[in-house]
Amino acid sequence: MSFLPISEIKIDIADIGPLWEGSNETTPSASRLSEILTASKTISLSISKEYQVLSVESEQTTSVKFENITDKNLNDLIPNSVIDIIKGLVGQVQKRHEGNSKTEASTNYWINTSDGKRYFRLSIRRVPTNRTEYIYSIANEDITEQKVEEARSIAMKQSLFKIVQMLTGLFEHSPNGKVLINMDGQIIDVNGSAGTKLGKEPDELKGMNISDIVNGSLEMIKTKFSTNPNENHDIALLKIPGEDGEIRYLNLSVMRADDEYFFLTIRDDTAVIIETKRLEELSKRDALTGLNNRAFFEQEIRKLDEEVEKDKVKEPYSVILCDVNGLKELNDTYGHDAGDELLKAVATVFTDTLRNTDIVARIGGDEFAILLPNTNDMEAMIVVQKILEKCLTEYVSEKIHKHPSIAVGVATKVTPGTTISKVMKTADLAMYQNKKEYKEAKARIEAGIRKSLLAEMDFQI
């Protein structure tokens, strides 16, 4: 029987002769031989140069008993194919001896049993007995557990190798920047994407400290992982100029690689952040006029009231409330499109008149509110005057040459502790008083015109 490349041989059950005394079988059955060979963890034979069995030792693990085969010759106990293997091992021992009194050669084989495949190691060792004589010790050891563990280890290494290959590919070719850092924050390795996003060559980044990129980031990483060691943590949002001059937003997150290293991921969130800001801005804007909407304005009032309680809103602080005159009449006469043009014309008056620090919002169908920080009552009245004057230069539209008209109410916070909500209520009362005066004046004018027309008609009659 020849040796396999991996130094393992398979011994067929039918090729092995009886190893026990009293058997009438010249070739034992597969089940019986499997039982005998697997009955002991280790079987050891001592043989002479002529292959005569001198002694037998075994570690029994089952009820199977080995009969006395001492003084038997291996040539009479096992078939020639197995004898050839043993003689081959003996030949290897003789060649390796060269003065070494203990030289060993071995090979592995396996057999099929009722419990599955079992592995054995057949070893032959030369043992001197005196100056001129020597014997051979043959050991047959069950190495199944060892082989199973070796196979498991090889499979695990192959699996780990595939995982490493996969991770290496992901690391190198990831569209996100990948940075490997140690516990001291030193950059050990980076991929090409990280260099591109940070505007540096990968070799330039290696050896740098993560704190050189984001100040205080190492301390932040250690703090986050001390409380939640198994989570992925966002640590920074960098704003850096891109190649086109536009600001790029880079999100930096970190996860633990093992006990000694962290993985830093650099993701370009520019498009997401820009879109998020656009949607946030839209949620704050009035669709018709482009001014701030009621939801934004009410949120701003809540914030200001909270700051008043903390004495963070300094006096004076003024509020102007406006109500557009004649919107209903314009809608009834020219249609709602004309009413929309009137509201947009009023919005233009505000944006052309107010400061960048002022806040203006459309808070109702025809109502607007203006917040004037650091503005006293006299300065607020000057702003109102500018608004009214600007209305005289604006027209509802190119087709409707009517000037916008608004009723105005003004109030100013002059004492600590007064909330902006309370100031608004005062301004609201003033606005409705102005609106009432406007309506009364309009009624008197209309009455005068009707009276004049009726008199003229009577005169003509």
Stockholm file with secondary structure:
# STOCKHOLM 1.0

chainA/1-461         MSFLPISEIKIDIADIGPLWEGSNETTPSASRLSEILTASKTISLSISKEYQVLSVESEQTTSVKFENITDKNLNDLIPNSVIDIIKGLVGQVQKRHEGNSKTEASTNYWINTSDGKRYFRLSIRRVPTNRTEYIYSIANEDITEQKVEEARSIAMKQSLFKIVQMLTGLFEHSPNGKVLINMDGQIIDVNGSAGTKLGKEPDELKGMNISDIVNGSLEMIKTKFSTNPNENHDIALLKIPGEDGEIRYLNLSVMRADDEYFFLTIRDDTAVIIETKRLEELSKRDALTGLNNRAFFEQEIRKLDEEVEKDKVKEPYSVILCDVNGLKELNDTYGHDAGDELLKAVATVFTDTLRNTDIVARIGGDEFAILLPNTNDMEAMIVVQKILEKCLTEYVSEKIHKHPSIAVGVATKVTPGTTISKVMKTADLAMYQNKKEYKEAKARIEAGIRKSLLAEMDFQI
#=GR chainA/1-461 SS CCCCTTSEEECCGGGCCCCSTTCCCSSCCHHHHHHHHTSEEEEEEEECTTCBEEEEEEEECSSCCCCCCTTCBHHHHSCHHHHHHHHHHHHHHHHHHTTCSCCEEEEEEEEEETTEEEEEEEEEEEEECSSSCEEEEEEEEECHHHHHHHHHHHHHHHHHHHHHHHHHHHHHHCSSEEEEEETTCBEEEECHHHHHHHTSCHHHHTTCBHHHHSTTHHHHHHHHHHHCTTSCEEEEEEEEECTTSCEEEEEEEEEECSSSEEEEEEEECHHHHHHHHHHHHHHHBCTTTCSBCHHHHHHHHHHHHHHHHTTCSCSCEEEEEEEETTHHHHHHHHCHHHHHHHHHHHHHHHHHHSCTTCEEEECSSSEEEEEEETCCHHHHHHHHHHHHHHHTTCCSCSSCCCCCCEEEEEEEECSTTCCHHHHHHHHHHHHHHHHHHHHHHHHHHHHHHHHHHHHHHHHHC
#=GC SS_cons         CCCCTTSEEECCGGGCCCCSTTCCCSSCCHHHHHHHHTSEEEEEEEECTTCBEEEEEEEECSSCCCCCCTTCBHHHHSCHHHHHHHHHHHHHHHHHHTTCSCCEEEEEEEEEETTEEEEEEEEEEEEECSSSCEEEEEEEEECHHHHHHHHHHHHHHHHHHHHHHHHHHHHHHCSSEEEEEETTCBEEEECHHHHHHHTSCHHHHTTCBHHHHSTTHHHHHHHHHHHCTTSCEEEEEEEEECTTSCEEEEEEEEEECSSSEEEEEEEECHHHHHHHHHHHHHHHBCTTTCSBCHHHHHHHHHHHHHHHHTTCSCSCEEEEEEEETTHHHHHHHHCHHHHHHHHHHHHHHHHHHSCTTCEEEECSSSEEEEEEETCCHHHHHHHHHHHHHHHTTCCSCSSCCCCCCEEEEEEEECSTTCCHHHHHHHHHHHHHHHHHHHHHHHHHHHHHHHHHHHHHHHHHC
//
